[in-house]
Amino acid sequence: MARYTGPKSKIARKLGSPVYGPDKNYERRPYPPGFFGPTKKRRKISEYGVQLKEKQKARFTYGLLEKQFYNLFQKAVRSKGITGEVFLQLLESRLDNVVFRMGIAPSRAAARQLVTHRHILVNGNKVNIPSYQLREGDIVSVREKSKSLEVIGQSLSAPKYTKFSWIEWDNSLMSGRFLNKPNRDEIPEPIKEQLIVELYSKN
């Protein structure tokens, strides 16, 4: 499974957003990496640069490679509705993202690993494809033999401050339901999807 394995704090600082979740290094130095730090006067970013930065922020947030990201965007273009909003809905409907949103895994990277290692069921069937697109009503659960995994237990026992209206979760059964694709105002990620649409429209 191809994935980014480089320095995460460096990417977060470069993009100006904690794209990999809580990051103490980013909190201490929330400015782009470089010798002069925040005191250096930086050149104004071009319109293209702003759009590219937003695309990279979304891509690293959801943990996709460039080709995966672009192909999903093209699927959004071919779908009915507002392209930017549909694109974010497709990202949110990925199995690895929903496993993360349900609290089964502490991060999207951990969720991808659980999925690829066949610890997750969809409608009672093993699915090991992180990009699997969930449909309304699909049941996502932890495989019976995997319920004792430490990483899952720790994640589910951690305090949850956010509940998502498009997801149901039963902690006792370690099972949840993907109710529907979320509306744009329900998605908490601070992504300006219109900039991504404008970027790809230039190609």
Buried (B, 14 or more C-beta within 10 A) or exposed (E): EEEBEEEBBEBBBBBEBBBBBEBEBBEEBBBBEEEEEEEEEEEEEEEEEBBBBBBBBBBBBBBBEEEBBBEBBEEBEEEEEBBBBBBBBBBBBBBBBBBBBBBBBBBBBBBBBBBBEEBBBBEEEEBBBBBBEBEEEBBBBBBEEBBEBEBBEEBBEEEEEEEBEBBBBEEEEBBBBBBBBBEEEEBEBEBBBBBBBBBBEEE
